[in-house]
């Protein structure tokens, strides 16, 4: 099991860590009960290690942070949003294979 490289963000610190963050930031909107979210989690941990220093991987639990989830119109999970220097540049819905997520990362790095 990979070490927990993903940064857990909340409604309280989302703006500070993501919107005001520099570079490429991936935000995984997930919940404990979501089976596809659990499938994506280890992939995102691997990518957090692989792209360390070039991209930040964050996770936001939608059950605990409803305000941020509502702000970005998250209706189904997992949803992955990509932010670059504070602007949303991409949205991916559903459990994608690692190769597909890597393709999206490469497009925005």
C-alpha positions in Angstrom: 0.0 0.0 0.0 1.4 3.4 -1.0 1.9 5.9 1.8 -0.7 8.6 2.0 0.7 11.2 -0.4 -2.6 12.8 -1.2 -3.4 15.9 0.8 -6.9 15.9 2.5 -8.7 19.2 2.0 -11.9 20.5 3.6 -14.4 23.3 3.0 -12.3 25.4 5.5 -9.0 25.1 3.7 -10.0 24.4 0.1 -9.5 28.0 -1.1 -6.1 28.3 0.6 -4.8 24.9 -0.6 -6.4 24.6 -4.1 -7.7 28.0 -5.4 -4.6 29.9 -4.1 -2.3 27.0 -4.8 0.4 27.1 -7.4 0.8 24.8 -10.4 -1.3 21.7 -11.2 -3.6 20.5 -8.4 -5.8 17.4 -8.8 -8.8 17.3 -6.5 -10.5 13.9 -5.9 -14.1 14.3 -4.8 -15.0 11.0 -3.0 -16.9 9.4 -0.1 -16.2 6.4 2.2 -19.2 4.4 0.8 -18.3 4.9 -2.9 -16.9 1.7 -4.4 -15.5 3.4 -7.6 -13.8 6.0 -5.3 -12.0 3.2 -3.5 -10.9 1.8 -6.9 -9.4 5.2 -7.9 -7.8 5.9 -4.5 -4.6 3.7 -5.0 -4.2 5.0 -8.5 -4.2 8.6 -7.3 -1.7 7.7 -4.5 0.6 6.2 -7.1 0.3 9.3 -9.2 0.9 11.6 -6.2 4.2 9.8 -5.7 5.1 9.7 -9.4 4.4 13.4 -10.0 5.6 14.6 -6.6 7.1 18.1 -7.0 5.2 18.7 -10.3 1.6 18.2 -9.2 -0.4 18.1 -6.0 -3.0 15.4 -5.4 -5.8 16.4 -3.0 -8.9 14.5 -1.7 -12.1 16.1 -0.6 -14.7 13.9 1.2 -18.1 15.1 -0.1 -20.0 13.9 2.9 -17.9 16.0 5.2 -17.5 19.0 2.9 -20.8 19.6 1.2 -20.2 23.3 0.7 -17.2 22.8 -1.7 -18.9 19.9 -3.5 -22.0 22.0 -4.1 -19.8 25.0 -5.2 -18.4 22.9 -8.0 -21.6 21.1 -8.8 -20.4 17.7 -7.9 -23.3 15.3 -8.5 -21.6 12.0 -9.0 -18.4 10.6 -7.5 -15.7 10.0 -8.0 -15.2 13.3 -9.8 -11.7 14.6 -10.3 -11.2 18.3 -11.0 -7.9 19.7 -12.2 -6.9 23.2 -11.2 -3.9 25.1 -12.6 -2.8 28.2 -10.7 -6.3 28.4 -9.2 -8.4 28.0 -12.3 -10.4 24.8 -13.1 -9.0 23.4 -16.3 -10.5 19.9 -16.4 -13.2 17.6 -15.0 -13.3 13.9 -15.1 -16.2 11.9 -13.8 -16.1 8.2 -12.9 -13.4 5.6 -12.1 -10.9 5.9 -14.9 -7.8 3.7 -15.5 -4.5 5.1 -14.5 -3.4 5.6 -18.1 -6.4 7.9 -18.8 -5.8 10.0 -15.7 -2.1 10.3 -16.6 -3.1 11.5 -20.1 -5.1 14.3 -18.5 -2.2 15.2 -16.2 0.3 15.4 -19.1 -2.1 17.7 -21.0 -1.9 20.3 -18.2 1.6 20.0 -16.8 
